[in-house]
Amino acid sequence: GTHNIDGDPLFVTGPHGDFYLSCKKLQGAKSPCVNAGDPAEPDWGFSLLTTRSDGKPDKRVLDMGYHYPRR
């Protein structure tokens, strides 16, 4: 379907689960799901959450994937 990514999401284990998105800073490669969400989507409080292994908040263009509480 539309708005799907065909590549490996590069999941890594983080403090709350097994499905954080890999970040270049920690794993050497950035997940294609980082900043890949709909740019028109409002924040809905996602800036208080993270999908990323480095724990940075999700802001601007949202990341694709489950959003965990920030550490």
PyMOL Python script that loads the backbone (N, CA, C, O; Angstrom):
from pymol import cmd

cmd.read_pdbstr("""\
ATOM      1  N   GLY A   1       0.804  -1.185   0.000  1.00  0.00           N
ATOM      2  CA  GLY A   1       0.000   0.000   0.000  1.00  0.00           C
ATOM      3  C   GLY A   1       0.851   1.255   0.000  1.00  0.00           C
ATOM      4  O   GLY A   1       2.079   1.186   0.043  1.00  0.00           O
ATOM      5  N   THR A   2       0.207   2.372  -0.047  1.00  0.00           N
ATOM      6  CA  THR A   2       0.917   3.643  -0.034  1.00  0.00           C
ATOM      7  C   THR A   2       1.396   3.959   1.379  1.00  0.00           C
ATOM      8  O   THR A   2       0.832   3.468   2.357  1.00  0.00           O
ATOM      9  N   HIS A   3       2.407   4.757   1.477  1.00  0.00           N
ATOM     10  CA  HIS A   3       2.988   5.202   2.746  1.00  0.00           C
ATOM     11  C   HIS A   3       3.632   4.075   3.544  1.00  0.00           C
ATOM     12  O   HIS A   3       3.754   4.182   4.764  1.00  0.00           O
ATOM     13  N   ASN A   4       4.040   3.014   2.891  1.00  0.00           N
ATOM     14  CA  ASN A   4       4.775   1.929   3.539  1.00  0.00           C
ATOM     15  C   ASN A   4       6.234   1.990   3.125  1.00  0.00           C
ATOM     16  O   ASN A   4       6.559   2.507   2.056  1.00  0.00           O
ATOM     17  N   ILE A   5       7.110   1.467   3.964  1.00  0.00           N
ATOM     18  CA  ILE A   5       8.534   1.397   3.650  1.00  0.00           C
ATOM     19  C   ILE A   5       8.883  -0.061   3.429  1.00  0.00           C
ATOM     20  O   ILE A   5       8.511  -0.923   4.225  1.00  0.00           O
ATOM     21  N   ASP A   6       9.596  -0.337   2.349  1.00  0.00           N
ATOM     22  CA  ASP A   6       9.939  -1.701   1.982  1.00  0.00           C
ATOM     23  C   ASP A   6      11.276  -2.142   2.579  1.00  0.00           C
ATOM     24  O   ASP A   6      11.641  -3.312   2.463  1.00  0.00           O
ATOM     25  N   GLY A   7      12.006  -1.234   3.211  1.00  0.00           N
ATOM     26  CA  GLY A   7      13.328  -1.558   3.739  1.00  0.00           C
ATOM     27  C   GLY A   7      13.292  -2.087   5.160  1.00  0.00           C
ATOM     28  O   GLY A   7      12.261  -2.038   5.832  1.00  0.00           O
ATOM     29  N   ASP A   8      14.425  -2.592   5.607  1.00  0.00           N
ATOM     30  CA  ASP A   8      14.605  -3.071   6.972  1.00  0.00           C
ATOM     31  C   ASP A   8      14.463  -1.890   7.928  1.00  0.00           C
ATOM     32  O   ASP A   8      15.176  -0.901   7.757  1.00  0.00           O
ATOM     33  N   PRO A   9      13.577  -1.940   8.929  1.00  0.00           N
ATOM     34  CA  PRO A   9      13.403  -0.814   9.845  1.00  0.00           C
ATOM     35  C   PRO A   9      14.561  -0.645  10.824  1.00  0.00           C
ATOM     36  O   PRO A   9      14.615   0.354  11.541  1.00  0.00           O
ATOM     37  N   LEU A  10      15.490  -1.607  10.866  1.00  0.00           N
ATOM     38  CA  LEU A  10      16.657  -1.553  11.745  1.00  0.00           C
ATOM     39  C   LEU A  10      16.254  -1.394  13.212  1.00  0.00           C
ATOM     40  O   LEU A  10      16.681  -0.455  13.884  1.00  0.00           O
ATOM     41  N   PHE A  11      15.432  -2.320  13.696  1.00  0.00           N
ATOM     42  CA  PHE A  11      15.027  -2.325  15.097  1.00  0.00           C
ATOM     43  C   PHE A  11      16.193  -2.714  15.996  1.00  0.00           C
ATOM     44  O   PHE A  11      17.028  -3.541  15.628  1.00  0.00           O
ATOM     45  N   VAL A  12      16.240  -2.111  17.173  1.00  0.00           N
ATOM     46  CA  VAL A  12      17.207  -2.465  18.213  1.00  0.00           C
ATOM     47  C   VAL A  12      16.479  -2.515  19.550  1.00  0.00           C
ATOM     48  O   VAL A  12      15.386  -1.965  19.686  1.00  0.00           O
ATOM     49  N   THR A  13      17.080  -3.171  20.532  1.00  0.00           N
ATOM     50  CA  THR A  13      16.496  -3.255  21.866  1.00  0.00           C
ATOM     51  C   THR A  13      16.805  -1.986  22.645  1.00  0.00           C
ATOM     52  O   THR A  13      17.924  -1.474  22.605  1.00  0.00           O
ATOM     53  N   GLY A  14      15.795  -1.485  23.356  1.00  0.00           N
ATOM     54  CA  GLY A  14      15.957  -0.302  24.185  1.00  0.00           C
ATOM     55  C   GLY A  14      15.426  -0.557  25.581  1.00  0.00           C
ATOM     56  O   GLY A  14      15.077  -1.694  25.899  1.00  0.00           O
ATOM     57  N   PRO A  15      15.351   0.470  26.431  1.00  0.00           N
ATOM     58  CA  PRO A  15      14.973   0.274  27.822  1.00  0.00           C
ATOM     59  C   PRO A  15      13.537  -0.204  28.054  1.00  0.00           C
ATOM     60  O   PRO A  15      13.248  -0.761  29.113  1.00  0.00           O
ATOM     61  N   HIS A  16      12.639  -0.004  27.101  1.00  0.00           N
ATOM     62  CA  HIS A  16      11.235  -0.412  27.293  1.00  0.00           C
ATOM     63  C   HIS A  16      10.786  -1.486  26.310  1.00  0.00           C
ATOM     64  O   HIS A  16       9.604  -1.828  26.289  1.00  0.00           O
ATOM     65  N   GLY A  17      11.684  -2.027  25.498  1.00  0.00           N
ATOM     66  CA  GLY A  17      11.256  -3.044  24.547  1.00  0.00           C
ATOM     67  C   GLY A  17      12.254  -3.304  23.449  1.00  0.00           C
ATOM     68  O   GLY A  17      13.350  -2.744  23.434  1.00  0.00           O
ATOM     69  N   ASP A  18      11.856  -4.171  22.519  1.00  0.00           N
ATOM     70  CA  ASP A  18      12.737  -4.632  21.459  1.00  0.00           C
ATOM     71  C   ASP A  18      12.586  -3.891  20.138  1.00  0.00           C
ATOM     72  O   ASP A  18      13.241  -4.260  19.163  1.00  0.00           O
ATOM     73  N   PHE A  19      11.759  -2.876  20.070  1.00  0.00           N
ATOM     74  CA  PHE A  19      11.470  -2.284  18.773  1.00  0.00           C
ATOM     75  C   PHE A  19      11.736  -0.785  18.710  1.00  0.00           C
ATOM     76  O   PHE A  19      10.887  -0.020  18.252  1.00  0.00           O
ATOM     77  N   TYR A  20      12.896  -0.373  19.164  1.00  0.00           N
ATOM     78  CA  TYR A  20      13.340   1.014  18.976  1.00  0.00           C
ATOM     79  C   TYR A  20      13.968   1.116  17.597  1.00  0.00           C
ATOM     80  O   TYR A  20      14.449   0.123  17.052  1.00  0.00           O
ATOM     81  N   LEU A  21      13.964   2.315  17.035  1.00  0.00           N
ATOM     82  CA  LEU A  21      14.581   2.540  15.734  1.00  0.00           C
ATOM     83  C   LEU A  21      16.061   2.861  15.920  1.00  0.00           C
ATOM     84  O   LEU A  21      16.435   3.669  16.770  1.00  0.00           O
ATOM     85  N   SER A  22      16.883   2.221  15.118  1.00  0.00           N
ATOM     86  CA  SER A  22      18.327   2.424  15.160  1.00  0.00           C
ATOM     87  C   SER A  22      18.679   3.867  14.809  1.00  0.00           C
ATOM     88  O   SER A  22      18.092   4.463  13.907  1.00  0.00           O
ATOM     89  N   CYS A  23      19.647   4.414  15.539  1.00  0.00           N
ATOM     90  CA  CYS A  23      20.130   5.767  15.278  1.00  0.00           C
ATOM     91  C   CYS A  23      21.606   5.725  14.944  1.00  0.00           C
ATOM     92  O   CYS A  23      22.371   4.969  15.544  1.00  0.00           O
ATOM     93  N   LYS A  24      21.994   6.531  13.995  1.00  0.00           N
ATOM     94  CA  LYS A  24      23.376   6.537  13.514  1.00  0.00           C
ATOM     95  C   LYS A  24      24.375   6.721  14.648  1.00  0.00           C
ATOM     96  O   LYS A  24      25.432   6.091  14.664  1.00  0.00           O
ATOM     97  N   LYS A  25      24.030   7.595  15.601  1.00  0.00           N
ATOM     98  CA  LYS A  25      24.928   7.911  16.707  1.00  0.00           C
ATOM     99  C   LYS A  25      25.307   6.662  17.517  1.00  0.00           C
ATOM    100  O   LYS A  25      26.459   6.528  17.931  1.00  0.00           O
ATOM    101  N   LEU A  26      24.361   5.755  17.746  1.00  0.00           N
ATOM    102  CA  LEU A  26      24.610   4.596  18.603  1.00  0.00           C
ATOM    103  C   LEU A  26      24.905   3.310  17.830  1.00  0.00           C
ATOM    104  O   LEU A  26      25.745   2.518  18.256  1.00  0.00           O
ATOM    105  N   GLN A  27      24.235   3.093  16.715  1.00  0.00           N
ATOM    106  CA  GLN A  27      24.373   1.832  15.994  1.00  0.00           C
ATOM    107  C   GLN A  27      25.116   1.953  14.666  1.00  0.00           C
ATOM    108  O   GLN A  27      25.379   0.936  14.024  1.00  0.00           O
ATOM    109  N   GLY A  28      25.456   3.145  14.244  1.00  0.00           N
ATOM    110  CA  GLY A  28      26.169   3.321  12.980  1.00  0.00           C
ATOM    111  C   GLY A  28      25.275   3.421  11.761  1.00  0.00           C
ATOM    112  O   GLY A  28      25.760   3.715  10.668  1.00  0.00           O
ATOM    113  N   ALA A  29      23.977   3.183  11.921  1.00  0.00           N
ATOM    114  CA  ALA A  29      23.035   3.290  10.807  1.00  0.00           C
ATOM    115  C   ALA A  29      21.725   3.865  11.325  1.00  0.00           C
ATOM    116  O   ALA A  29      21.288   3.544  12.431  1.00  0.00           O
ATOM    117  N   LYS A  30      21.106   4.712  10.523  1.00  0.00           N
ATOM    118  CA  LYS A  30      19.821   5.312  10.905  1.00  0.00           C
ATOM    119  C   LYS A  30      18.691   4.561  10.221  1.00  0.00           C
ATOM    120  O   LYS A  30      18.751   4.291   9.022  1.00  0.00           O
ATOM    121  N   SER A  31      17.665   4.227  10.983  1.00  0.00           N
ATOM    122  CA  SER A  31      16.492   3.544  10.455  1.00  0.00           C
ATOM    123  C   SER A  31      15.814   4.399   9.391  1.00  0.00           C
ATOM    124  O   SER A  31      15.734   5.618   9.543  1.00  0.00           O
ATOM    125  N   PRO A  32      15.321   3.781   8.311  1.00  0.00           N
ATOM    126  CA  PRO A  32      14.572   4.531   7.310  1.00  0.00           C
ATOM    127  C   PRO A  32      13.220   5.020   7.835  1.00  0.00           C
ATOM    128  O   PRO A  32      12.546   5.804   7.167  1.00  0.00           O
ATOM    129  N   CYS A  33      12.819   4.562   9.026  1.00  0.00           N
ATOM    130  CA  CYS A  33      11.542   4.966   9.631  1.00  0.00           C
ATOM    131  C   CYS A  33      11.646   6.267  10.424  1.00  0.00           C
ATOM    132  O   CYS A  33      10.624   6.845  10.793  1.00  0.00           O
ATOM    133  N   VAL A  34      12.874   6.740  10.693  1.00  0.00           N
ATOM    134  CA  VAL A  34      13.069   8.000  11.412  1.00  0.00           C
ATOM    135  C   VAL A  34      12.677   9.142  10.475  1.00  0.00           C
ATOM    136  O   VAL A  34      13.163   9.222   9.347  1.00  0.00           O
ATOM    137  N   ASN A  35      11.805  10.012  10.944  1.00  0.00           N
ATOM    138  CA  ASN A  35      11.312  11.156  10.162  1.00  0.00           C
ATOM    139  C   ASN A  35      10.632  10.735   8.855  1.00  0.00           C
ATOM    140  O   ASN A  35      10.709  11.450   7.856  1.00  0.00           O
ATOM    141  N   ALA A  36       9.976   9.592   8.865  1.00  0.00           N
ATOM    142  CA  ALA A  36       9.332   9.094   7.644  1.00  0.00           C
ATOM    143  C   ALA A  36       7.813   9.129   7.710  1.00  0.00           C
ATOM    144  O   ALA A  36       7.148   8.663   6.785  1.00  0.00           O
ATOM    145  N   GLY A  37       7.253   9.671   8.785  1.00  0.00           N
ATOM    146  CA  GLY A  37       5.800   9.752   8.917  1.00  0.00           C
ATOM    147  C   GLY A  37       5.224  10.873   8.067  1.00  0.00           C
ATOM    148  O   GLY A  37       5.950  11.559   7.349  1.00  0.00           O
ATOM    149  N   ASP A  38       3.946  11.045   8.155  1.00  0.00           N
ATOM    150  CA  ASP A  38       3.236  12.076   7.398  1.00  0.00           C
ATOM    151  C   ASP A  38       3.602  13.460   7.949  1.00  0.00           C
ATOM    152  O   ASP A  38       3.339  13.736   9.119  1.00  0.00           O
ATOM    153  N   PRO A  39       4.203  14.334   7.132  1.00  0.00           N
ATOM    154  CA  PRO A  39       4.593  15.653   7.623  1.00  0.00           C
ATOM    155  C   PRO A  39       3.402  16.537   8.010  1.00  0.00           C
ATOM    156  O   PRO A  39       3.580  17.527   8.719  1.00  0.00           O
ATOM    157  N   ALA A  40       2.209  16.198   7.560  1.00  0.00           N
ATOM    158  CA  ALA A  40       1.022  16.991   7.882  1.00  0.00           C
ATOM    159  C   ALA A  40       0.376  16.561   9.199  1.00  0.00           C
ATOM    160  O   ALA A  40      -0.537  17.227   9.686  1.00  0.00           O
ATOM    161  N   GLU A  41       0.837  15.464   9.771  1.00  0.00           N
ATOM    162  CA  GLU A  41       0.250  14.944  11.013  1.00  0.00           C
ATOM    163  C   GLU A  41       0.574  15.879  12.171  1.00  0.00           C
ATOM    164  O   GLU A  41       1.732  16.256  12.350  1.00  0.00           O
ATOM    165  N   PRO A  42      -0.434  16.263  12.967  1.00  0.00           N
ATOM    166  CA  PRO A  42      -0.156  17.109  14.136  1.00  0.00           C
ATOM    167  C   PRO A  42       0.641  16.345  15.187  1.00  0.00           C
ATOM    168  O   PRO A  42       0.733  15.119  15.130  1.00  0.00           O
ATOM    169  N   ASP A  43       1.206  17.055  16.129  1.00  0.00           N
ATOM    170  CA  ASP A  43       2.079  16.454  17.150  1.00  0.00           C
ATOM    171  C   ASP A  43       1.345  15.450  18.047  1.00  0.00           C
ATOM    172  O   ASP A  43       1.900  14.387  18.325  1.00  0.00           O
ATOM    173  N   TRP A  44       0.147  15.732  18.503  1.00  0.00           N
ATOM    174  CA  TRP A  44      -0.645  14.849  19.370  1.00  0.00           C
ATOM    175  C   TRP A  44       0.121  14.417  20.621  1.00  0.00           C
ATOM    176  O   TRP A  44      -0.212  13.384  21.201  1.00  0.00           O
ATOM    177  N   GLY A  45       1.121  15.159  21.051  1.00  0.00           N
ATOM    178  CA  GLY A  45       1.880  14.811  22.246  1.00  0.00           C
ATOM    179  C   GLY A  45       3.059  13.888  22.004  1.00  0.00           C
ATOM    180  O   GLY A  45       3.720  13.466  22.953  1.00  0.00           O
ATOM    181  N   PHE A  46       3.331  13.570  20.748  1.00  0.00           N
ATOM    182  CA  PHE A  46       4.442  12.672  20.440  1.00  0.00           C
ATOM    183  C   PHE A  46       5.804  13.272  20.807  1.00  0.00           C
ATOM    184  O   PHE A  46       6.780  12.537  20.953  1.00  0.00           O
ATOM    185  N   SER A  47       5.878  14.596  20.955  1.00  0.00           N
ATOM    186  CA  SER A  47       7.155  15.213  21.321  1.00  0.00           C
ATOM    187  C   SER A  47       7.566  14.834  22.750  1.00  0.00           C
ATOM    188  O   SER A  47       8.691  15.115  23.162  1.00  0.00           O
ATOM    189  N   LEU A  48       6.671  14.206  23.497  1.00  0.00           N
ATOM    190  CA  LEU A  48       6.996  13.711  24.840  1.00  0.00           C
ATOM    191  C   LEU A  48       7.424  12.242  24.816  1.00  0.00           C
ATOM    192  O   LEU A  48       7.742  11.670  25.858  1.00  0.00           O
ATOM    193  N   LEU A  49       7.431  11.638  23.639  1.00  0.00           N
ATOM    194  CA  LEU A  49       7.723  10.219  23.464  1.00  0.00           C
ATOM    195  C   LEU A  49       8.891  10.033  22.508  1.00  0.00           C
ATOM    196  O   LEU A  49       9.373  10.997  21.913  1.00  0.00           O
ATOM    197  N   THR A  50       9.348   8.789  22.361  1.00  0.00           N
ATOM    198  CA  THR A  50      10.435   8.503  21.427  1.00  0.00           C
ATOM    199  C   THR A  50      10.232   7.150  20.752  1.00  0.00           C
ATOM    200  O   THR A  50       9.590   6.258  21.306  1.00  0.00           O
ATOM    201  N   THR A  51      10.773   7.011  19.577  1.00  0.00           N
ATOM    202  CA  THR A  51      10.850   5.737  18.870  1.00  0.00           C
ATOM    203  C   THR A  51      12.302   5.314  18.739  1.00  0.00           C
ATOM    204  O   THR A  51      12.594   4.192  18.328  1.00  0.00           O
ATOM    205  N   ARG A  52      13.205   6.210  19.088  1.00  0.00           N
ATOM    206  CA  ARG A  52      14.624   6.079  18.752  1.00  0.00           C
ATOM    207  C   ARG A  52      15.472   5.515  19.890  1.00  0.00           C
ATOM    208  O   ARG A  52      15.192   5.743  21.067  1.00  0.00           O
ATOM    209  N   SER A  53      16.506   4.781  19.516  1.00  0.00           N
ATOM    210  CA  SER A  53      17.406   4.188  20.508  1.00  0.00           C
ATOM    211  C   SER A  53      18.197   5.231  21.282  1.00  0.00           C
ATOM    212  O   SER A  53      18.684   4.943  22.375  1.00  0.00           O
ATOM    213  N   ASP A  54      18.336   6.439  20.739  1.00  0.00           N
ATOM    214  CA  ASP A  54      19.061   7.486  21.468  1.00  0.00           C
ATOM    215  C   ASP A  54      18.149   8.273  22.398  1.00  0.00           C
ATOM    216  O   ASP A  54      18.620   9.168  23.101  1.00  0.00           O
ATOM    217  N   GLY A  55      16.838   7.959  22.420  1.00  0.00           N
ATOM    218  CA  GLY A  55      15.897   8.574  23.335  1.00  0.00           C
ATOM    219  C   GLY A  55      15.478   9.991  22.985  1.00  0.00           C
ATOM    220  O   GLY A  55      14.758  10.619  23.762  1.00  0.00           O
ATOM    221  N   LYS A  56      15.905  10.520  21.835  1.00  0.00           N
ATOM    222  CA  LYS A  56      15.508  11.878  21.450  1.00  0.00           C
ATOM    223  C   LYS A  56      14.006  11.930  21.198  1.00  0.00           C
ATOM    224  O   LYS A  56      13.418  10.963  20.714  1.00  0.00           O
ATOM    225  N   PRO A  57      13.382  13.074  21.531  1.00  0.00           N
ATOM    226  CA  PRO A  57      11.936  13.190  21.324  1.00  0.00           C
ATOM    227  C   PRO A  57      11.577  13.178  19.842  1.00  0.00           C
ATOM    228  O   PRO A  57      12.392  13.526  18.987  1.00  0.00           O
ATOM    229  N   ASP A  58      10.370  12.780  19.564  1.00  0.00           N
ATOM    230  CA  ASP A  58       9.880  12.758  18.186  1.00  0.00           C
ATOM    231  C   ASP A  58       9.214  14.096  17.887  1.00  0.00           C
ATOM    232  O   ASP A  58       8.125  14.371  18.389  1.00  0.00           O
ATOM    233  N   LYS A  59       9.851  14.919  17.083  1.00  0.00           N
ATOM    234  CA  LYS A  59       9.256  16.199  16.715  1.00  0.00           C
ATOM    235  C   LYS A  59       9.413  16.455  15.227  1.00  0.00           C
ATOM    236  O   LYS A  59      10.132  15.744  14.524  1.00  0.00           O
ATOM    237  N   ARG A  60       8.738  17.467  14.775  1.00  0.00           N
ATOM    238  CA  ARG A  60       8.644  17.817  13.353  1.00  0.00           C
ATOM    239  C   ARG A  60       7.973  16.683  12.607  1.00  0.00           C
ATOM    240  O   ARG A  60       6.842  16.327  12.938  1.00  0.00           O
ATOM    241  N   VAL A  61       8.630  16.098  11.607  1.00  0.00           N
ATOM    242  CA  VAL A  61       8.031  14.963  10.902  1.00  0.00           C
ATOM    243  C   VAL A  61       8.139  13.752  11.820  1.00  0.00           C
ATOM    244  O   VAL A  61       9.237  13.382  12.235  1.00  0.00           O
ATOM    245  N   LEU A  62       7.010  13.138  12.136  1.00  0.00           N
ATOM    246  CA  LEU A  62       7.003  12.023  13.077  1.00  0.00           C
ATOM    247  C   LEU A  62       7.737  10.806  12.526  1.00  0.00           C
ATOM    248  O   LEU A  62       7.804  10.585  11.317  1.00  0.00           O
ATOM    249  N   ASP A  63       8.283  10.024  13.456  1.00  0.00           N
ATOM    250  CA  ASP A  63       8.880   8.743  13.097  1.00  0.00           C
ATOM    251  C   ASP A  63       7.762   7.717  12.955  1.00  0.00           C
ATOM    252  O   ASP A  63       6.693   7.862  13.548  1.00  0.00           O
ATOM    253  N   MET A  64       8.018   6.690  12.173  1.00  0.00           N
ATOM    254  CA  MET A  64       7.074   5.581  12.054  1.00  0.00           C
ATOM    255  C   MET A  64       7.382   4.581  13.163  1.00  0.00           C
ATOM    256  O   MET A  64       8.552   4.333  13.456  1.00  0.00           O
ATOM    257  N   GLY A  65       6.373   4.012  13.774  1.00  0.00           N
ATOM    258  CA  GLY A  65       6.593   2.989  14.773  1.00  0.00           C
ATOM    259  C   GLY A  65       5.991   3.317  16.120  1.00  0.00           C
ATOM    260  O   GLY A  65       5.377   4.368  16.309  1.00  0.00           O
ATOM    261  N   TYR A  66       6.179   2.396  17.058  1.00  0.00           N
ATOM    262  CA  TYR A  66       5.645   2.554  18.403  1.00  0.00           C
ATOM    263  C   TYR A  66       6.418   3.645  19.136  1.00  0.00           C
ATOM    264  O   TYR A  66       7.641   3.726  19.021  1.00  0.00           O
ATOM    265  N   HIS A  67       5.716   4.475  19.879  1.00  0.00           N
ATOM    266  CA  HIS A  67       6.334   5.563  20.635  1.00  0.00           C
ATOM    267  C   HIS A  67       6.379   5.207  22.114  1.00  0.00           C
ATOM    268  O   HIS A  67       5.344   5.013  22.751  1.00  0.00           O
ATOM    269  N   TYR A  68       7.592   5.123  22.648  1.00  0.00           N
ATOM    270  CA  TYR A  68       7.832   4.793  24.057  1.00  0.00           C
ATOM    271  C   TYR A  68       7.959   6.071  24.883  1.00  0.00           C
ATOM    272  O   TYR A  68       8.238   7.141  24.341  1.00  0.00           O
ATOM    273  N   PRO A  69       7.750   5.955  26.216  1.00  0.00           N
ATOM    274  CA  PRO A  69       8.048   7.099  27.082  1.00  0.00           C
ATOM    275  C   PRO A  69       9.544   7.401  27.008  1.00  0.00           C
ATOM    276  O   PRO A  69      10.364   6.487  26.913  1.00  0.00           O
ATOM    277  N   ARG A  70       9.889   8.675  27.051  1.00  0.00           N
ATOM    278  CA  ARG A  70      11.313   9.031  27.035  1.00  0.00           C
ATOM    279  C   ARG A  70      11.938   8.676  28.360  1.00  0.00           C
ATOM    280  O   ARG A  70      11.282   8.743  29.400  1.00  0.00           O
ATOM    281  N   ARG A  71      13.219   8.292  28.333  1.00  0.00           N
ATOM    282  CA  ARG A  71      13.937   7.925  29.554  1.00  0.00           C
ATOM    283  C   ARG A  71      14.159   9.115  30.433  1.00  0.00           C
ATOM    284  O   ARG A  71      14.750   8.989  31.505  1.00  0.00           O
TER     285      ARG A  71
END
""", "prot")
cmd.dss("prot")
cmd.show_as("cartoon", "prot")
cmd.util.cbc("prot")
cmd.orient("prot")
